[in-house]
Amino acid sequence: MKLDEKTLRDLIDEKLPRGQVRSIQSSYKDADRFDTYVAVLQERVPWDEKIVLPFGEHLFIVAKGGGSYVVKCDCGHEFCDYRENWKLEALINVRSTPEQLQEIYPEKMHGHPDYNSLREYFCPGCRTLLEVEAVPPGYPVVHDFLPDLEGFYEDWLGRNLP
């Protein structure tokens, strides 16, 4: 299914009805969808480095030149090499008391603080909330995933990694 740029923009901005989103998600993808998607994202950021891969809401892996790739927020803040855990360079708020948890959960609807805490990761540049983890107290910071950039570009897209 060929997706025009306006519909793709509306999809990114969450302006489409649920049924249309479901149809787009379950249909075959046009060959240039990834490139169109990255182009839309690229024009929305205030910096010039090339987006190699969207990495999450507000996060991207960008080419820095010389084979270097970093995780970058849409505000321009650079975290670290994409192979490292960007969360270790984020601002972290830990909710670990009943009072802190009740700021976002109704009473008796949150995990018990002896067994569950919420870690909120914020961009140091713009203070945007980037991710939340629900983990046992003292649990190590989760490194969500390490994308295979070369494999994605060479095997899936059929071209060299920028």
Buried (B, 14 or more C-beta within 10 A) or exposed (E): EEBEEEBBBBBBEEEBEEEEBEEBEEEEEEEEBBEBBBBBBBEEBEBEBBBBBBBEEBBBBBBBEEEEBBBBBBBEBBBBEBEBBBBEBBEEEEBEEEEBBBEEBEEEEBBEBEEBBBBBBBBEBEEBBBBEBEBEEEEEBEEEEEBEBEEBBEEEEEEEBE
